[in-house]
Amino acid sequence: MNSEFPPPLMVVIVGSGFAGIGMAIKLRQAGVNDFMILERAEGVGGTWRDNTYPGAGCDIPSPLYSFSFEPDFDWPRLFSAQADILRYQQHLVEKYRLKSQIRLNCEVKQANFDQTTALWTVQTSQGDLIRARVLVSATGQLNRPAYPKIPGLEAFQGQMFHSARWNHNYDLTGKRVGIIGTGASAIQFIPTVVAQADQVVLFQRTPPYILPKSDRAFTGRDRWLHHTFPVIRSLLRWRIYGSLELFGLAILKFRPLAAIVKEICLAHLWLRVRDPELRRKLTPTYPLGCKRFLVDSKFYPAVSQPNVQLVTAGIIQVGADDVQTDDGAKHRLDALIFGTGFAAQDFIAPMQIYGLKGQELNAVWREGASAYLGISVSSFPNFFMLYGPNTNLGHNSIIVMLESQIHYIMGAIATLQRSPDAFLDLKSEVQQRFNDRLQQSLHQTVWSGDCSSWYKNPNGKITNNWPGLATTYRNLTRNFDQQNYQLKLARSCLPSNILHDNVKFTI
């Protein structure tokens, strides 16, 4: 052992959102205590720490947007807001005594796998080198804000910020505010901006399908029932799960059912927007589900207010105090807010992950990210991802997917514990076969349709979404399938007469 290093950890987790916290809890429960969470920000929470814009919340009901092993939490509403979701995450950290094993303000720069020792060496922004047998990326898909590439943007003299980096010190009262984007974040903060600003210019590329949100507060009676009779809380969770899986069937398999959902969305639009011209601009023309459908009941009334102008002409240039569109109009503005989402295809960037033979993962993924079950990549041993490629859902809770992935990774860790001098490397043919079938399935879904979305990379490859139900994924990850991996001894454990680059010792 190199004396300059402390003893290696069993696991290093990168990220302290839901994925990282859930992974750490399951390690703790399994008696694996030599782990560390590295978090680049100053607090835990991931996307729910970063997105503090007005109206931020989740469009999945809270009883399902929470871990099945930690359901006993006093959610104030059926659809909880950002602050309450972050409070739940902080509760998890406190209850499971994770704080001492979280290193904040510690960004991972790169990680290198050494097959001589079968260890990962992780380099941090603080200059530390941390060794571990297992490296788990829990950085998620929605953590790096995406900014539009518009000529002249740098010339704008007013206030500019992204929804994920909301400037709470800027007073919108009386201002002329431009908003670019009408996605999931934008429709949540737009009502607040409309209520505060003097004038709002909303630049829309494509309108979303929006289902009404049937939100309600949980009463004292609800909480008493959930605490006194846990079976009621469990039944509520399963009812939500089942209804969302049924919705998934509509999007993925049963198009006549999708037609009914589409009519519900259009009826919601018709009831909330009475102006025919505005309603026309807000009516989607692409198939339901091709882009992310949204759940909200406040956006349509807000955009119908007299101080809102919905612009569907394309933006061609930004000036010092205006935005110019291709219909010749110039829209004078004091502030620009970007509701333009995230760089969702950059799964691990800006980290650099080096596997066998010095391969760097971002380079391997140059044509689009792919992984086995969204978890493992061949030639990157003992490296696992949570919320990796093709594990996003268009219909159900990502927490369900995370629990499945965590369970699978725990199986891999148990295998490594039984073989302390070995590492697991996914067989390349397994990854290739899995992704060939995956892409075939994805090409049969609505996401392959003629619409742009963050589900696809610039080459048109669908890198984010899972093409089936959450139940199917749970079944695939129910057991760690060791037969799909090579269990190899560290080179330092091999007899000296077979230490050669062209020789692989597999057990």
Buried (B, 14 or more C-beta within 10 A) or exposed (E): EEEEEEEBBBBBBBBBBBBBBBBBBBBBEEEBEEBBBBBBBEBBBBBBBBBBBBBBBBBBBBBBBBBEEBBEBEBEBBBBBBEBBBBBBBEBBEEBEBEEBBBBEBBBEBBBBBBEBBBBBBBBEEEEEBBBBBBBBBBBBBBBBBEBEBEBBEEBEBBBBBBBEBBEEBEBEEBBBBBBBBBBBBBBBBBBBBBBBEBBBBBBBBBBBBBBBEBEEBEEEBBEBBEEEEEEBBEBBEEBBEBBBEBBBBBBEEBEBBEEBBEBBBEBBEEBBEEEEBBEBBBBEBBBBBBBBBBBBBBBEBBBEEBBBBBBBEBBBBBEBBBBBEEEEEBEBBBBBBBBBBBBBBBBBEBBBBBBEEBBBBEBBEEBBBBBBBBBBBBBBBBBBBBBBBBBBBBBBBBBBBBBBBBBBBBBBEBBEEBEBBBBBBBEEBBEEBBEEBBEBBEEBBBBEEBEBBBBBEEEBBBBBBBBBBBEBBEBBEEBBEEBBBBBBBBEBBEEEEEEEEEEBEE
